[in-house]
Amino acid sequence: MAAYFSLILVLITLTTGIIWLIDASMFAPKRREKLALVQAGNAQLSDEDIDKIIREPALVETAHSVFPVIAFVLILRSFIYEPFQIPSGSMMPTLLVGDFILVEKFSYGLRDPVWRSKLVETGEPERGDVFVFKYPQEPKVDYIKRVIGLPGDKIIYKNKGLIIEPACNGQLACPEPMIIDMLEVNRGQFNQAGVALTRLTEQLDGVEHDVLINPSKPDYSAHFYPQPGLNRGEFLVPDGMYFAMGDNRDNSTDSRFWGFVPEENLVGKAVAIWISFEFDRSPSSWLPTWVPTGVRFDRVGGIQ
């Protein structure tokens, strides 16, 4: 839907801009010439008569009014910030269903809004970023996960723990493998199918955030994305790609199962929650399920 909306914005901007430009360069001068000729004949023109002569046609007037607004929205949404809604719980507890977030579009390069070709280099994802990207198996769908592995990294996910062997990147001595520390915060704050989830704080290369683990679920390693020469649960991130995981580790379909995120699929970095709605409505309620039941003001702010 986001891709179609971008295309619609571009088409409306181009159409209204072309209409306005054609009128300004061809027809508006003719209307001014006509007014000058009429006034040269010493005609006593009222303001209403002058307005009739130089007034823009309805189509042009509409384009004149719409173009600046649509152009501003297009520039804002394509190159600066774009709003997204969190539709699932794969990033709990960092992001909840009903959170509305802002994604910084210029964090990973400026791209054209239709073909998504990179126009300007502005930066690259860092380990620990929460980022939005086009799902590699269905690019029309936007996914949001956390950056776990950078190009060249080796990721080992075993017994629901993470080990990261950072890429050497030409260094004589490669960095030491990182065993990602996890400290339990609580158990039972979040539940899944009646099972109390364990909430832990994870230290990911200096980025501290919380994750959820379901102790009743296996890691489903038999379904992990396979790479030749590596054991199941081991992933070597190719050049130009990233390894992504959800913070709700046992309720997230991510790079463990479908592979890596290509650089060209990047949309931007999630930087803030601007509003958050609750949808805690009983099935017997007469109101539609999409109507919010409350606002979580305490969730408004930056994303870690």
N, C-alpha and C positions, 0 to 999 in steps of 0.2 A: 504493500500500500504506500509506503514511504517513497518508493521509486516512482510510482505513478503520480504521486502528489508533486514531486520535484518536476516531472515532465510537464504536468499541467501548469505549474507556476511559470516554467520557462516559456511555454506556448502562449500563455496569457500575456506575459511581459513583452514578448516579441510582437505579438499581434497589436496590442494597445500602443506600444512604442512606435511601430511602423505607421499605424494610422495617424498618430499625433505628428510624426515627422513629415509624412506626405502632406498633411494639411498645412503644417507650419511653413514648408518650403514651396508649395505650389498654390494652394487655394487661399490661405490667409492673406498673402500679398495681393491677390486679385480682389479680395473683399476690401482691403484698404485702398486700392486704386479706385474702385467703384465709389467708395465714400468720398475720396478726394475729388473725383469728377463731379459728383452731385453737389458737393460744397462749393466747387468752383463756379457753378451756375448760379451762385448767390441764393441758393435755396435755403429757406429757413427751416432747418431740421430740428425736430424735437429729439430729446434723449431717446425716446422710444423708437423713432425712425432710425437714428444712428445705430441703436442696438440691433434692429432688424437687419441692417446691412452688414454689420461686422460679426454678428453672432455666429458661433460655430454650430455646424449641424449636430443633431443629437448624438450621433455615433461618435463624432470627434470629441464632443464635450464629455461623453462618458469615458472615452479612452484617455483624455486629458486628465480626468479626475482619478481614474483607476491606476494608470501607469506608475506614478511615483510611489503609491502605496504598495503595489504588487512588486515593483522593483526593489523596494526596501526590504520587504519580507523575503524575497528570493535571495538577496545578498546576505541578510541576517541568518537565514536558515541554511544556506549552502556553504557559507564560509566562516561563520562566527559561532552561533549556538543553534542547536535544534532540540526541541522538546521531545521526550519519549515517555511512554507509560510502561511501567513494569507489569507484565501480564502473568508472570508465574513466580513460583517460590524458589527457583534454582539459585538465586543469589542471597537468600536469607542466611544470616540475619542482617547483612549489610543493606539489602534492598528488599522491601516487602511488596506484596501485591497491593496496588493502589498508590504506590509512590510515583510521582511525576518528576522526572529528572531533566537536567540540562546537560547536553553533550557538547563539549567544546570541539568544533569541527576543524579548527586550525592546528590542533595539537600534533597531528601526524601528517601534515601537508595539506595544502589547499588543492581541492579537486573540482573539476567541472561537475555541475549537478546532474548531468544526463549520462555521459559515458564514464564518468568518475576517473578520468585520466588525471594524474597528478600534475598540477601546474607549477607549484612552488614547494620546495622542501622547507618544512618548519620544525621538524622533530620526529622522533621515533618512540614507540611504546617502551616503557620501562617496566621492569619486573615489579608486580604489585599493582599496576594500574588497573582500574575497572574501565573496560573499553567496550564500545559497540562496534559490531562488524557484520558484514553480510555473511550469512550462513553458507559455508562453501558448497554444501550439497543442494542448496536452494537459495541462490543469491538475492531473490526478491524478499527474503525473510531476514529481519534484523535480530541478531542475538546480542546478549550482554553477558560477559563473563569477566574473570580476572586474568591478567597476564601472569602466567607462571614461568614459562620458558621463552627465552630469546633465541634468535638464530644461533645455531652451534651448540646450545645447551643440551645436556643429557638429563632427562627427567626420569626418576625412578619413583613409582608409586606402589608401595608395598605395605600390606597390613594397615592401610588407610593413613600411612605416613608418607611424607615427601622427602626425597633427597635430590638435590640439584647439583649437577656437576657443570659449572659455568664454562662457556666457550673460552678457549685460550686466546683467540683473536691475535695471533702472532706473537704472544708473549713467550719469553724463554721459559718461564716457570708458570704453569697453569694454576689458576686459583684453586684453593682447596674445595673439595665437595662440601656443600652446605646441607646439614641435617636440620630440617626446618623444625624449630621448637614449637610445641603446642602446649598450652597451659589451660587446664579445665576451669571454666568460669562458673557454670551451673549445669544442672540436668533437669529437664522438665519444663523450662520456660517455653520451649517449642515442642510440639508433638506432631507425629505423622502416623496416621492410621492407629491411633491409640498408643503408640510407642513414644516414650520420652526421649527426646533428642539431647545429645551432649553438646553443649556450647563450649568452644575452646578458642583461646586467643592464639593466633599464629603470627610468628615473626618471619616475614618473607623479605629477606635482604633489606632490612631496615624499615619495611612497611608493616605496621601492626594492624591487624584486622581480625574479626571473629569469623569462625566457621562452625558448621553444624555437622555432626556425625550421627548416623543411625546405628546404634550398636547391634540391632537385630538383623541388619542387612549385610550380606557378604559384599566383597568389592567387585564381583562380576568380572574378574580378570579374564575369564574365558571369552568375553565379548570385547576386550580391549583391542584397539587398533594395532594390527601386527606390522612390524618392520623386520625385514630380513636381517638375520644375524643378531637380533636382540631378543631377550626373553620377554614374555608377556608382562606388561607393567613397566617396561623400559621404552623410552621414546627419545630419539635423537632429532632435534628440531632442525629441519633443513634451512639453508640460506633463504632469506626473504620470507620466512614464515614464523609463526608464533604458536606457543602452546597455551591453551586457555582452559580454565576450570571454573566451575561455579563454586561459591562459598558453601552452598548446601550440598556437601560432597556426595551424599548418597541419594540425591534427588536432582541430579544435573546430567544432562546429555551434553558432553563436551569433548575436548580433544582426546580424552582417554578412549572414546568410542568411535569418533569419526575422523580423527587426524588433526591436521594443523590449519591455522588461519593464514592465508596468503596476505602479503602486504597490501595488495591491491584491493582487498576486501575491507580494509579498515575504514570505519566511519568517523570515529572520534573518541575522545576520552570523557567518561562520565564524571562530572565535577561537583554537582550539587543536586539536592532534592529541593524543588521550589514549592511543592505542595504534596500532601499525602492524605488520602482518603481511606476511611474504613468502610468495609462492605460486609459487616457482621449482621446479616439479616436472616431471620428464621424462614424456613421453607413455607410456612403458613402465611407469611406477610403478603398483603395485596399489592405492595409496591414492587416494581421490577428490580431484579437483582443488581442492575447497574446503577441504581440510585444510591449514593453514599449514605452511610448511617452516622458519619462523624468525620472530623478533621483531626489528623495527628500533627498538631503544630510543633510538638517536640522533635519531630523528625526533619523539620526544615533546616537545611544547612549543607555543609560540605560533605563529600563522600570520601571515606577512607578505604 
